[in-house]
Structures are given as structure tokens and as C-alpha cells.
Amino acid sequence: MKRTEEVCRVPRSKEEARTSYNRLSKAYDILIHPFEKKQKQAGLDCLAANPGEKILEVGFGTGNNLLAIARSVGEKGAVAGIDISDEMLRIARRKLEAKGLAGNAHLTRGDATQLPYDDNAFDAIFMSFVLDLFDTPDILLVLQECKRVLKKGGRIVNVSLQKADTLSNRLYESLHNAFPAMIDCRPIRAGRSLEEAGFTVVEERDLSMWGLKVRCVLAEKGQNAE
Ligand SMILES: C[S@@+](CC[C@H](N)C(=O)[O-])C[C@H]1O[C@@H](n2cnc3c(N)ncnc32)[C@H](O)[C@@H]1O
């Protein structure tokens, strides 16, 4: 199996991503969410959302993290979410409504490389298993957008597959390269990308999933950031 230092590419258009996640939306909570639950919870613990905060989730999927964040920020806070899939948005909105949490939740269908929010709008941003499905040049675009919409001193938490030279990671990357439409996400170096985008990494925590490396990274936008 070929060893490569480089992060694999994701040869997929935004429209293909939208179609693919629309198709997956109804099965997501049964087929995928249970296997990622622990890692997402670790990310939410690291985010430690406080009452009254305004928090954005990028790529919220079926909305499980949004529910937890909406509960934590409470009525005085607000949660916003952006996702490219209309079907994911429909499911997430229904869940928030069912739990009486839709009042302070603002969901948008859109592409995270162009966030439709004002500069310095959020106290914190959360992402889980999303950054690792953007093609390499887009990772930086997404993080630069996150930095723009985050308040000075604000924090970002990212949970994603982590690049590592292990047999299981290399096997997984080979499968990703062979079947990119089916195995869309791949290991990345989130901490390094966050630093490249101008964040300061505060904490990195190693996790695993099916023998693959997963990393939770907490980073901050400095008080003097542009
Ligand atoms: C693997 S799912 C993860 C969902 C959720 N974060 C979770 O942990 O359950 C990835 C999500 O990212 C969304 N997504 C993919 N490309 C996107 C883009 N360009 N902009 C915004 N969201 C996108 C998908 O529609 C999908 O809901």
C-alpha cells in the first residue's frame, strides 16, 4: 500500500455532494450517526457551549449536535447552522421543532465556502465529520470563512478523521481513492489547516473510530485577528 504524506483529494462537485447527502439523509441516523456518536460528544464537551452564546454549526447533517448546542445556549442564546443538503435541513428542523428548540435556531441551506453571515457574528463554531469531506483547497476557504464570522477571541471546535501513517488509515485512503463517491471523507490535518487559516490551536485530543484516527481540535481566533 502506497505511503503518502499528502492529504487525498476529493474529486466531487458541490452539486454532487448535495445530491449524495440528500439521498443519505433518511438513513444517516441509523447507518452512520451511532458509530460517530462518541467522537461527536467529545467535540461537544470540548466546545462547552454556555447559556446565552451564539453558536454556528457548519454541516449540521440530521441536527443531533444542533439539539445539544441549542439546549446548552438556552433561550437567551442562539444557534445557527448551514448545510448543503435540503433534506438534511428538513430533518434537522423537524427535530428542533419536536423538542421545542426551533425558536432560537436559524438553519440555512448553503455552501460553507461562502458563509452567509456577518463578520464577527458568533461566539463559537462547531464542525464534526465535515471538514474532512471538503477538497483540499476548500478546507482553507471554509476555515477562513469561519474565522471571518467568528468574534475576536471566539473558539472553533473541529472533529474529523486525522491523517496518520497507520495501516488502517492507509487502507481507508486506498478505498477513498478507489470509491470517492461512496467513501467521501478522508483523513486530514485539521490542526495544521486551522493554523494556516490564522487560528491558534489550544488543544488537540486524539480519538479513534473503527481503528482510524480521529482528532478533536479546539482553536481560537485571537483578540487582534483581522
Ligand atoms: C458526514 S455529514 C456530518 C453531519 C454532522 N456534522 C454530524 O456530525 O452528524 C456531513 C454533512 O456536511 C454537509 N455538507 C457537505 N458539503 C457541504 C458544503 N459544501 N457546505 C455545507 N455543508 C456541506 C452534508 O450535507 C452533510 O450533512
The ligand as an SDF file (V2000), in Angstrom:
LIG
                    3D

 27 29  0  0  0  0  0  0  0  0999 V2000
  -20.8510   13.3780    7.3320 C   0  0  0  0  0  0  0  0  0  0  0  0
  -22.1470   14.5010    7.4980 S   0  0  0  0  0  0  0  0  0  0  0  0
  -21.8910   15.0840    9.1740 C   0  0  0  0  0  0  0  0  0  0  0  0
  -23.1030   15.7280    9.7550 C   0  0  0  0  0  0  0  0  0  0  0  0
  -22.9830   16.2520   11.1860 C   0  0  0  0  0  0  0  0  0  0  0  0
  -21.9360   17.2020   11.3270 N   0  0  0  0  0  0  0  0  0  0  0  0
  -22.7800   15.1540   12.1560 C   0  0  0  0  0  0  0  0  0  0  0  0
  -21.7050   15.0840   12.7760 O   0  0  0  0  0  0  0  0  0  0  0  0
  -23.7010   14.3510   12.3230 O   0  0  0  0  0  0  0  0  0  0  0  0
  -21.5650   15.8690    6.5290 C   0  0  0  0  0  0  0  0  0  0  0  0
  -22.5670   16.9820    6.3360 C   0  0  0  0  0  0  0  0  0  0  0  0
  -21.9100   18.0640    5.6540 O   0  0  0  0  0  0  0  0  0  0  0  0
  -22.7920   18.5910    4.6820 C   0  0  0  0  0  0  0  0  0  0  0  0
  -22.0100   19.2510    3.6010 N   0  0  0  0  0  0  0  0  0  0  0  0
  -21.3240   18.6560    2.5980 C   0  0  0  0  0  0  0  0  0  0  0  0
  -20.7580   19.5760    1.7970 N   0  0  0  0  0  0  0  0  0  0  0  0
  -21.1020   20.7880    2.3150 C   0  0  0  0  0  0  0  0  0  0  0  0
  -20.8450   22.1340    1.9220 C   0  0  0  0  0  0  0  0  0  0  0  0
  -20.0990   22.4280    0.8210 N   0  0  0  0  0  0  0  0  0  0  0  0
  -21.3520   23.1250    2.6830 N   0  0  0  0  0  0  0  0  0  0  0  0
  -22.1230   22.8500    3.7790 C   0  0  0  0  0  0  0  0  0  0  0  0
  -22.4010   21.5970    4.1840 N   0  0  0  0  0  0  0  0  0  0  0  0
  -21.9070   20.5810    3.4690 C   0  0  0  0  0  0  0  0  0  0  0  0
  -23.5780   17.3830    4.1960 C   0  0  0  0  0  0  0  0  0  0  0  0
  -24.7870   17.7330    3.5680 O   0  0  0  0  0  0  0  0  0  0  0  0
  -23.7700   16.6000    5.4800 C   0  0  0  0  0  0  0  0  0  0  0  0
  -24.9570   16.9490    6.1330 O   0  0  0  0  0  0  0  0  0  0  0  0
  1  2  1  0
  2  3  1  0
  2 10  1  0
  3  4  1  0
  4  5  1  0
  5  6  1  0
  5  7  1  0
  7  8  2  0
  7  9  1  0
 10 11  1  0
 11 12  1  0
 11 26  1  0
 12 13  1  0
 13 14  1  0
 13 24  1  0
 14 15  1  0
 14 23  1  0
 15 16  2  0
 16 17  1  0
 17 18  1  0
 17 23  2  0
 18 19  1  0
 18 20  2  0
 20 21  1  0
 21 22  2  0
 22 23  1  0
 24 25  1  0
 24 26  1  0
 26 27  1  0
M  CHG  2   2   1   9  -1
M  END
$$$$
